[in-house]
Amino acid sequence: MNIAKILKCSNNGNNQVCVYSFDTPVGRIVAGADDDFLYVVTFEDSKNVEKTFQAISKKLSCNFVEKKNKILDRFESEIKEYFAGDLHKFTLPIKTLGSDFQKDVWDKLLEIPYGSTHTYGELAKIMGRPASHSRAVGAACGANAHLLVIPCHRLVASGSNGGFSSGLDRKEWLLNHEKKFS
């Protein structure tokens, strides 16, 4: 989804969220932030891009504008460092919009070390839930609006890489990239 379509998701509210796109070795990323928080990082061809921006617009009652601000400048610097292999954990202030369970999953994802993986079932157990909650963990990963920053690509299925809203080839590339620099 290109920026022009994202701008149409605006809710005509009083708040402004800046959106900007960045080229990376694995595709174009679109990020959105106000002056305080990063709200979204997604590949422009990811599933549910429009739905994600509509939800942010509704929740924040905001308008999207195409420009960079201090948070997006910092994101650009950090994403370049990440792809150069120099940044292993993002430091940007983020704001997540989701259920309590989704936020718990996303918080646990932030604890998975760079260059390593967990299965969906392992993460469920770490959260104090049975491994049978692995599908719910996977669904929460699919709702993650902060790709790379909240590293859902580090969760894999038993015996395979599992799913990824931005494509399995991209997930495999990210996992190999992190192993190379860890």
FIZADO-850360 format. One record per atom (N, C-alpha, C, CB): residue in one letter; x, y, z. Coordinates in pm, whole numbers, padded with zeros to 5 digits, always signed. Glycine has a CB too. Layout:
BEGIN
aXYZ/...
This chain:
BEGIN
m+00085-00117+00000/m+00000+00000+00000/m+00089+00123+00000/m-00097+00000+00122/n+00065+00213-00091/n+00150+00331-00098/n+00102+00441-00002/n+00154+00385-00241/i+00187+00541+00015/i+00158+00649+00110/i+00028+00722+00075/i+00274+00749+00112/a+00001+00744-00052/a-00121+00816-00092/a-00246+00746-00038/a-00129+00828-00245/k-00248+00613-00044/k-00363+00537+00008/k-00367+00544+00160/k-00356+00391-00038/i-00251+00544+00223/i-00247+00554+00369/i-00302+00689+00415/i-00102+00536+00421/l-00267+00796+00345/l-00315+00929+00382/l-00468+00936+00378/l-00256+01035+00289/k-00529+00856+00292/k-00675+00853+00281/k-00741+00784+00401/k-00717+00783+00152/c-00661+00716+00483/c-00715+00651+00603/c-00735+00751+00717/c-00620+00539+00648/s-00700+00877+00696/s-00712+00978+00801/s-00854+00990+00852/s-00665+01113+00749/n-00864+01029+00980/n-00992+01037+01048/n-01038+01180+01069/n-00984+00967+01180/n-00968+01276+01011/n-01001+01419+01025/n-01007+01464+01170/n-01133+01448+00958/g-00922+01405+01253/g-00914+01445+01393/g-00814+01556+01413/g-00878+01326+01480/n-00792+01590+01538/n-00702+01700+01572/n-00555+01658+01581/n-00744+01762+01701/n-00531+01530+01595/n-00394+01482+01610/n-00332+01454+01474/n-00391+01355+01697/q-00200+01469+01469/q-00128+01447+01344/q-00026+01334+01364/q-00058+01577+01297/v-00028+01238+01273/v+00071+01131+01272/v+00143+01139+01138/v+00004+00989+01294/c+00274+01153+01147/c+00357+01160+01027/c+00385+01019+00977/c+00490+01236+01056/v+00378+01000+00846/v+00412+00872+00785/v+00518+00896+00679/v+00285+00803+00724/y+00608+00799+00671/y+00716+00811+00574/y+00760+00671+00534/y+00835+00894+00632/s+00812+00657+00415/s+00858+00525+00371/s+01009+00524+00356/s+00791+00486+00237/f+01066+00406+00380/f+01210+00387+00382/f+01244+00262+00302/f+01263+00377+00527/d+01345+00271+00218/d+01392+00154+00145/d+01482+00070+00234/d+01465+00195+00015/t+01466-00062+00225/t+01551-00154+00301/t+01594-00266+00205/t+01476-00212+00427/p+01689-00348+00247/p+01730-00460+00161/p+01619-00562+00133/p+01845-00530+00225/v+01512-00561+00211/v+01405-00658+00191/v+01271-00592+00156/v+01389-00742+00315/g+01276-00470+00109/g+01153-00403+00067/g+01131-00271+00136/g+01036-00491+00092/r+01030-00202+00088/r+00997-00069+00138/r+00917-00079+00267/r+00918+00011+00031/i+00961-00005+00368/i+00894+00001+00498/i+00822+00134+00511/i+00996-00019+00615/v+00701+00130+00567/v+00627+00251+00600/v+00618+00259+00753/v+00483+00252+00533/a+00652+00375+00807/a+00644+00395+00951/a+00559+00519+00980/a+00786+00411+01013/g+00495+00518+01097/g+00411+00631+01138/g+00436+00667+01283/g+00263+00599+01116/a+00449+00797+01309/a+00478+00844+01445/a+00426+00986+01463/a+00629+00838+01474/d+00394+01018+01588/d+00373+01158+01623/d+00503+01205+01690/d+00245+01179+01717/d+00500+01315+01762/d+00623+01366+01824/d+00665+01287+01947/d+00606+01510+01860/d+00579+01196+01994/d+00610+01122+02116/d+00633+00972+02095/d+00499+01141+02213/f+00561+00911+02001/f+00565+00766+01987/f+00566+00720+01842/f+00447+00705+02057/l+00627+00604+01822/l+00619+00532+01697/l+00497+00439+01708/l+00752+00451+01666/y+00403+00449+01613/y+00280+00371+01619/y+00278+00253+01523/y+00163+00460+01589/v+00355+00262+01417/v+00349+00155+01318/v+00480+00148+01238/v+00231+00177+01223/v+00521+00023+01212/v+00630-00007+01120/v+00584-00130+01042/v+00769-00032+01195/t+00568-00116+00912/t+00519-00227+00831/t+00581-00221+00692/t+00365-00226+00823/f+00591-00334+00630/f+00630-00333+00490/f+00509-00292+00409/f+00685-00473+00443/e+00529-00213+00305/e+00414-00160+00232/e+00331-00268+00164/e+00461-00061+00128/d+00388-00388+00148/d+00312-00497+00087/d+00266-00602+00189/d+00396-00565-00020/s+00274-00568+00318/s+00229-00660+00423/s+00077-00675+00419/s+00274-00610+00561/k+00031-00785+00475/k-00113-00805+00490/k-00166-00701+00589/k-00145-00950+00539/n-00286-00657+00569/n-00358-00571+00664/n-00299-00431+00685/n-00364-00640+00796/v-00222-00380+00590/v-00166-00245+00605/v-00278-00143+00619/v-00076-00209+00484/e-00374-00148+00529/e-00484-00050+00532/e-00562-00063+00664/e-00579-00071+00412/k-00591-00184+00705/k-00664-00208+00830/k-00587-00152+00950/k-00690-00359+00849/t-00455-00170+00950/t-00371-00119+01059/t-00379+00033+01067/t-00225-00164+01040/f-00364+00099+00953/f-00368+00246+00954/f-00507+00298+00987/f-00323+00301+00819/q-00612+00229+00944/q-00748+00270+00980/q-00770+00258+01130/q-00851+00185+00904/a-00719+00151+01190/a-00734+00132+01335/a-00660+00240+01412/a-00683-00006+01377/i-00540+00275+01367/i-00463+00381+01434/i-00537+00514+01422/i-00320+00393+01373/s-00586+00542+01302/s-00659+00667+01278/s-00781+00679+01369/s-00701+00677+01132/k-00854+00570+01381/k-00974+00570+01465/k-00938+00585+01613/k-01054+00440+01443/k-00840+00507+01658/k-00802+00508+01800/k-00745+00644+01842/k-00699+00398+01828/l-00664+00705+01755/l-00599+00832+01789/l-00674+00954+01740/l-00460+00834+01733/s-00779+00931+01661/s-00852+01040+01597/s-00752+01134+01529/s-00939+01118+01701/c-00681+01079+01432/c-00570+01153+01373/c-00580+01165+01222/c-00440+01088+01409/n-00500+01255+01172/n-00476+01272+01029/n-00334+01225+01002/n-00498+01421+00983/f-00314+01158+00890/f-00181+01118+00848/f-00126+01221+00750/f-00183+00976+00785/v-00002+01259+00769/v+00066+01349+00677/v+00198+01287+00636/v+00088+01489+00742/e+00235+01307+00512/e+00360+01250+00462/e+00475+01345+00490/e+00350+01218+00311/k+00546+01316+00597/k+00667+01390+00631/k+00738+01320+00746/k+00634+01538+00668/k+00863+01353+00764/k+00939+01297+00875/k+00933+01393+00993/k+01086+01268+00834/n+00941+01337+01112/n+00954+01415+01234/n+01073+01357+01312/n+00822+01411+01319/k+01093+01402+01435/k+01211+01358+01509/k+01210+01207+01535/k+01221+01432+01642/i+01093+01149+01561/i+01085+01004+01585/i+01117+00928+01456/i+00943+00964+01637/l+01064+00974+01343/l+01091+00905+01216/l+01235+00924+01171/l+00996+00955+01108/d+01295+01039+01202/d+01439+01057+01175/d+01520+00955+01254/d+01484+01202+01209/r+01484+00939+01380/r+01553+00843+01465/r+01529+00700+01417/r+01507+00859+01611/f+01406+00671+01375/f+01376+00539+01320/f+01462+00513+01196/f+01225+00528+01284/e+01474+00610+01109/e+01555+00593+00988/e+01700+00558+01024/e+01551+00720+00901/s+01752+00626+01123/s+01889+00598+01168/s+01899+00456+01224/s+01932+00701+01274/e+01804+00418+01308/e+01808+00286+01370/e+01784+00173+01269/e+01705+00278+01481/i+01697+00194+01172/i+01671+00088+01074/i+01794+00066+00987/i+01548+00123+00986/k+01866+00173+00956/k+01991+00158+00880/k+02094+00081+00963/k+02048+00297+00839/e+02103+00112+01093/e+02196+00041+01181/e+02157-00106+01193/e+02199+00107+01321/y+02027-00134+01201/y+01979-00272+01209/y+02023-00350+01086/y+01825-00276+01224/f+01998-00296+00968/f+02032-00368+00846/f+02183-00374+00822/f+01964-00303+00728/a+02258-00286+00883/a+02405-00294+00875/a+02460-00397+00974/a+02467-00156+00903/g+02374-00447+01062/g+02415-00545+01163/g+02468-00483+01290/g+02519-00636+01106/d+02454-00351+01304/d+02509-00279+01419/d+02409-00257+01532/d+02562-00146+01374/l+02280-00269+01504/l+02176-00247+01606/l+02103-00378+01631/l+02076-00135+01562/h+02100-00421+01756/h+02036-00549+01790/h+01905-00528+01864/h+02130-00634+01874/k+01879-00407+01910/k+01753-00378+01980/k+01718-00231+01955/k+01764-00408+02135/f+01596-00208+01908/f+01551-00072+01882/f+01525+00000+02014/f+01423-00072+01794/t+01548+00130+02014/t+01534+00210+02137/t+01426+00317+02127/t+01666+00276+02170/l+01351+00316+02021/l+01248+00417+02000/l+01131+00401+02098/l+01196+00410+01857/p+01070+00511+02138/p+00948+00500+02219/p+00831+00457+02130/p+00915+00635+02291/i+00769+00344+02166/i+00658+00294+02087/i+00529+00294+02168/i+00688+00153+02036/k+00420+00300+02098/k+00287+00287+02159/k+00215+00176+02084/k+00206+00423+02155/t+00174+00074+02159/t+00102-00037+02098/t-00048-00020+02122/t+00150-00172+02155/l-00125-00060+02024/l-00271-00053+02032/l-00324-00195+02012/l-00332+00046+01925/g-00370-00256+02119/g-00420-00393+02110/g-00480-00437+02241/g-00309-00488+02068/s-00521-00563+02247/s-00579-00618+02370/s-00468-00641+02472/s-00655-00752+02340/d-00506-00667+02596/d-00408-00695+02701/d-00324-00818+02664/d-00478-00716+02837/f-00389-00922+02611/f-00316-01042+02571/f-00214-01010+02461/f-00414-01152+02523/q-00257-00936+02359/q-00165-00899+02251/q-00046-00821+02306/q-00237-00817+02144/k-00073-00727+02394/k+00036-00646+02452/k+00131-00733+02534/k-00021-00533+02540/d+00077-00833+02604/d+00163-00927+02678/d+00254-01004+02583/d+00077-01025+02761/v+00197-01052+02472/v+00278-01123+02372/v+00386-01032+02318/v+00189-01176+02256/w+00349-00909+02281/w+00447-00816+02223/w+00558-00783+02322/w+00377-00688+02178/d+00522-00767+02450/d+00625-00742+02553/d+00723-00859+02562/d+00558-00718+02691/k+00672-00981+02556/k+00759-01100+02561/k+00846-01112+02436/k+00675-01227+02579/l+00792-01071+02323/l+00871-01074+02200/l+00994-00984+02212/l+00786-01030+02080/l+00980-00874+02281/l+01092-00781+02299/l+01206-00843+02380/l+01045-00654+02368/e+01176-00952+02452/e+01277-01018+02534/e+01353-01128+02459/e+01211-01077+02656/i+01307-01164+02339/i+01377-01267+02263/i+01507-01207+02210/i+01287-01323+02146/p+01619-01267+02244/p+01747-01208+02202/p+01765-01206+02049/p+01862-01285+02264/y+01831-01104+02003/y+01870-01090+01863/y+01942-01216+01818/y+01959-00964+01843/g+01907-01264+01701/g+01975-01381+01645/g+01923-01514+01694/g+02118-01372+01675/s+01820-01514+01779/s+01766-01640+01829/s+01617-01646+01798/s+01790-01654+01982/t+01560-01764+01819/t+01417-01783+01794/t+01355-01861+01909/t+01394-01857+01660/h+01224-01849+01921/h+01142-01931+02010/h+01027-01984+01925/h+01089-01850+02136/t+00967-02094+01968/t+00845-02139+01901/t+00726-02065+01963/t+00828-02295+01913/y+00616-02069+01892/y+00493-02008+01944/y+00455-02073+02077/y+00376-02022+01842/g+00468-02204+02085/g+00436-02277+02208/g+00529-02240+02323/g+00443-02426+02183/e+00658-02224+02294/e+00754-02182+02398/e+00717-02047+02455/e+00897-02179+02343/l+00678-01954+02366/l+00641-01821+02415/l+00515-01829+02501/l+00619-01724+02297/a+00420-01912+02461/a+00298-01931+02542/a+00336-01978+02682/a+00201-02033+02474/k+00428-02077+02690/k+00472-02129+02820/k+00544-02022+02902/k+00563-02250+02801/i+00627-01942+02837/i+00697-01833+02906/i+00596-01736+02967/i+00792-01757+02807/m+00483-01721+02900/m+00376-01633+02948/m+00291-01698+03055/m+00287-01590+02832/g+00324-01824+03092/g+00248-01894+03194/g+00120-01958+03142/g+00213-01799+03304/r+00115-01980+03013/r-00002-02041+02951/r+00038-02175+02890/r-00062-01948+02843/p-00057-02263+02865/p-00022-02391+02803/p+00024-02370+02657/p-00142-02488+02807/a+00103-02466+02610/a+00151-02459+02471/a+00035-02456+02372/a+00242-02578+02441/s-00081-02505+02413/s-00198-02504+02324/s-00242-02361+02288/s-00314-02579+02389/h-00189-02262+02359/h-00219-02122+02327/h-00131-02069+02213/h-00201-02035+02451/s-00056-02159+02149/s+00036-02114+02044/s-00036-02044+01929/s+00114-02233+01990/r-00157-02088+01896/r-00232-02021+01788/r-00270-01878+01827/r-00359-02101+01754/a-00306-01859+01953/a-00340-01725+02001/a-00215-01636+01998/a-00400-01731+02144/v-00100-01694+02034/v+00026-01620+02027/v+00054-01581+01882/v+00144-01704+02085/g+00034-01676+01790/g+00054-01648+01648/g-00038-01539+01597/g+00034-01773+01568/a-00163-01540+01643/a-00259-01437+01601/a-00215-01300+01653/a-00401-01471+01652/a-00163-01296+01777/a-00114-01169+01832/a+00004-01119+01750/a-00074-01185+01981/c+00090-01210+01706/c+00203-01172+01621/c+00152-01113+01490/c+00295-01293+01593/g+00048-01173+01435/g-00010-01122+01312/g-00070-00983+01326/g-00115-01216+01263/a-00105-00945+01448/a-00161-00812+01474/a-00054-00710+01514/a-00266-00821+01583/n+00071-00753+01519/n+00181-00663+01557/n+00198-00553+01453/n+00314-00742+01572/a+00183-00429+01494/a+00197-00314+01403/a+00339-00258+01401/a+00099-00205+01443/h+00430-00318+01476/h+00568-00267+01485/h+00667-00372+01436/h+00601-00227+01631/l+00654-00412+01310/l+00743-00514+01256/l+00889-00472+01274/l+00713-00539+01107/l+00973-00566+01300/l+01116-00551+01329/l+01140-00491+01466/l+01182-00463+01222/v+01073-00383+01500/v+01091-00319+01631/v+01044-00413+01741/v+01013-00184+01638/i+00925-00469+01725/i+00878-00580+01807/i+00900-00704+01720/i+00723-00564+01853/p+01003-00783+01752/p+01053-00883+01657/p+00971-01012+01647/p+01191-00919+01695/c+00852-01002+01592/c+00767-01120+01575/c+00829-01220+01477/c+00628-01079+01527/h+00921-01175+01395/h+00987-01267+01301/h+01073-01370+01375/h+01073-01189+01202/r+01101-01348+01503/r+01182-01442+01581/r+01100-01559+01638/r+01250-01369+01695/l+00970-01558+01615/l+00886-01671+01655/l+00868-01765+01537/l+00748-01623+01709/v+00889-01892+01561/v+00878-01993+01456/v+00788-02106+01504/v+01018-02047+01415/a+00740-02184+01409/a+00662-02303+01443/a+00758-02418+01469/a+00560-02339+01329/s+00710-02520+01534/s+00791-02642+01553/s+00815-02704+01416/s+00721-02745+01650/g+00940-02711+01375/g+00974-02774+01249/g+00967-02687+01125/g+00888-02887+01230/s+00927-02560+01139/s+00923-02469+01023/s+00936-02326+01073/s+00792-02487+00940/n+00941-02232+00980/n+00950-02092+01019/n+00816-02032+01058/n+01010-02011+00907/g+00707-02106+01040/g+00576-02053+01077/g+00530-01950+00975/g+00580-01991+01217/g+00450-01854+01020/g+00397-01752+00930/g+00463-01617+00952/g+00248-01739+00949/f+00430-01524+00864/f+00479-01386+00876/f+00395-01301+00783/f+00634-01374+00841/s+00337-01195+00835/s+00246-01113+00756/s+00313-01044+00638/s+00182-01009+00844/s+00445-01045+00637/s+00519-00982+00528/s+00587-01083+00437/s+00622-00888+00584/g+00552-01210+00451/g+00604-01313+00364/g+00714-01397+00429/g+00655-01252+00239/l+00708-01526+00404/l+00805-01618+00463/l+00947-01598+00410/l+00761-01761+00439/d+00961-01558+00283/d+01095-01532+00230/d+01161-01417+00307/d+01087-01498+00078/r+01082-01316+00336/r+01135-01201+00411/r+01170-01243+00554/r+01031-01085+00413/k+01085-01324+00616/k+01113-01372+00752/k+01244-01451+00754/k+00996-01460+00804/e+01261-01540+00658/e+01383-01619+00651/e+01506-01529+00632/e+01375-01722+00536/w+01493-01427+00548/w+01603-01334+00527/w+01639-01264+00658/w+01566-01230+00418/l+01539-01218+00732/l+01562-01147+00859/l+01630-01238+00960/l+01430-01093+00916/l+01583-01362+00971/l+01643-01456+01065/l+01789-01484+01028/l+01563-01588+01068/n+01817-01505+00900/n+01955-01528+00855/n+02043-01406+00878/n+01956-01567+00708/h+01986-01288+00853/h+02059-01162+00875/h+02101-01151+01022/h+01971-01041+00835/e+02008-01178+01112/e+02038-01166+01255/e+02140-01271+01299/e+01909-01178+01337/k+02130-01392+01247/k+02228-01496+01283/k+02368-01455+01236/k+02188-01633+01220/k+02374-01393+01120/k+02502-01350+01063/k+02573-01247+01153/k+02480-01291+00924/f+02494-01160+01218/f+02552-01052+01297/f+02544-01072+01449/f+02484-00923+01262/s+02499-01191+01493/s+02489-01213+01638/s+02615-01276+01694/s+02368-01300+01670/
